[in-house]
Each structure stands twice: as C-alpha cells, then as structure tokens.
C-alpha cells in the first residue's frame, strides 16, 4: 500500500479505483486489482 499526500492522481490510475474515508484516513481501494491500494493520513 502506498502512502501519499494527495490521492487525486492515484484515483485515475484504474477504472475501478474508489476513494473511501475510514476513521479519519482516506484510502484508495480497488477490488478488481488490489495493487492500486493507497492511503493518506
């Protein structure tokens, strides 16, 4: 999982990427291809 200060560009890497907020952190998750996971905060 990558840790980034901005997730906006990572969302555009794959069509199935979703930006999700959990417990004050922002995540990019992708159920189709899990190698695109990322976290902020």
N, C-alpha and C positions, 0 to 999 in steps of 0.2 A: 504494500500500500504506500502510495506517495503522500508526502505531507507538503502542501503548497499554501502560499499566502493568497492566491486567487484561483478559484476553481472554474471561472467562467470559460477559460480556454480549454480546460480538460473535458468539459461537458460536450464540446463539439467534436471530440475525437471519434465517437462512435454513436450510431443512431439510438442505441438502447440505453445510453447513459442517463441517469436521473440524479438530480441534486436533492438531498434529503437532510433535514435538520433533526439531530438526536442529541438530547442532553447538552444543549449549548454548543455543539460542534456541527460542522457542515461536512457532509460526506457526498462523494460521487460514487454511486453504486451501479453495477451493470450485471444483471443476472445472465445475460447471454454470454458475455466474455469477461470473467472476473478479473483479468489482469488490468483493467482500466480503473480499479478502485483508487480513490484518493480521499484525503482528509484535510480539514482546515480547523485550526484552533485546538 
